[in-house]
Amino acid sequence: MKMLDIYEELRSNSYPGRGIVIGRSADGKSAVTAYFIMGRSVNSRNRVFTETEDGIRTEAADPSKLSDPHLIIYAPVRVLGNKTIVTNGDQTDTIYELMDKQQTFEQALRTREYEDDAPNYTPRISGIMHVGEGKYNFAMSILKSADGSPESTQRFTFAYSNPLPGEGRFIHTYMGDGNPLPSFEGEPKRVAIPDDMDKFAQELWEALNEDNKVSLFVRYIDIETGAARSKIINKYSK
């Protein structure tokens, strides 16, 4: 698979929706993830990322403007032991709770399907990172309707063992803007992952559409020690 320039991918798509990047830094030392959200409506744009004890949550930037919390208020990132869960919805909690009961990433996601936001039926995209004892692997998943038909759920999981330095995978909810919004298609895209967390976050943020971008989260986890560094960028202040 050809390696793509993630910044160009974002610049060329005014509305990729929500996106997850997972990979390994170029020096091989860090497990890396990034998650961003976008919005077209006032309700969707009225959000910020805030830190929690085990990850982050979305919250209303202005609570007085929050018209419907359904599908927009959730925990995108949670940590369970040596596992970091990253998703675009409340399936984060499903994965966390069922993996805590010794079920697998795939088993947890079999209890869920695409979002109930007809006519878009937005895909649920998820990632899981395992970092421990100097080893690292990750998996990504997408649950989507059958080409816009709510009668069938399509489930795809992609697993990456010992990912190569400087490489990552990028999956997002929409192929582009539209009505209804067209769901992501194919395998997660192969993209480059740099060593510099701050630069990576800033360049991702600058590449996202200015009108539609809302929040960005980036985390680098030291593969040897498990120590994590994170950065949050919010367009709107709380």
Secondary structure as UniProt FT lines:
FT   HELIX           6..11
FT   STRAND          19..24
FT   TURN            26..27
FT   STRAND          30..38
FT   HELIX           42..45
FT   STRAND          47..52
FT   TURN            53..54
FT   STRAND          55..60
FT   HELIX           63..65
FT   TURN            70..72
FT   STRAND          77..80
FT   TURN            81..82
FT   STRAND          83..87
FT   HELIX           91..99
FT   TURN            100..102
FT   HELIX           105..109
FT   TURN            110..111
FT   TURN            118..120
FT   STRAND          124..132
FT   TURN            133..134
FT   STRAND          135..146
FT   TURN            147..148
FT   STRAND          149..161
FT   TURN            165..166
FT   STRAND          167..172
FT   STRAND          189..192
FT   HELIX           197..207
FT   TURN            210..212
FT   STRAND          213..222
FT   TURN            223..225
FT   STRAND          228..234
//
